[in-house]
Amino acid sequence: MLSYLHVCKADNGETSVFDSRDKFAAGFVDGNWVLNHMFSFYDMEERLNLVQDDQEALRILAEARAALNRPLEEAADPTAKSA
């Protein structure tokens, strides 16, 4: 299980994605990816199931990032010097 990634999916296809590396959050609702969409606590507990397969979770993350044009934002190296 990838410690930085949390992906949950409902039987109807609704999906929740959170990548803690850059605080990316998205939801797949009504056939569209929505940036910063958060499901309710009830939905998370009762309807959405945690995706256990790392490859599937990474595929869903890549799909969400591509659809929303949000590539991973790597943290800047504080020791790097600009020219």
Buried (B, 14 or more C-beta within 10 A) or exposed (E): EEEEBBBBBBEEEBBBBBBEEEEBBBBBBEEEBBEEBEBEEEBBEEBBEEBEEEEEBBEBBEBBBEBBEBEEEEEEEEEEEEE
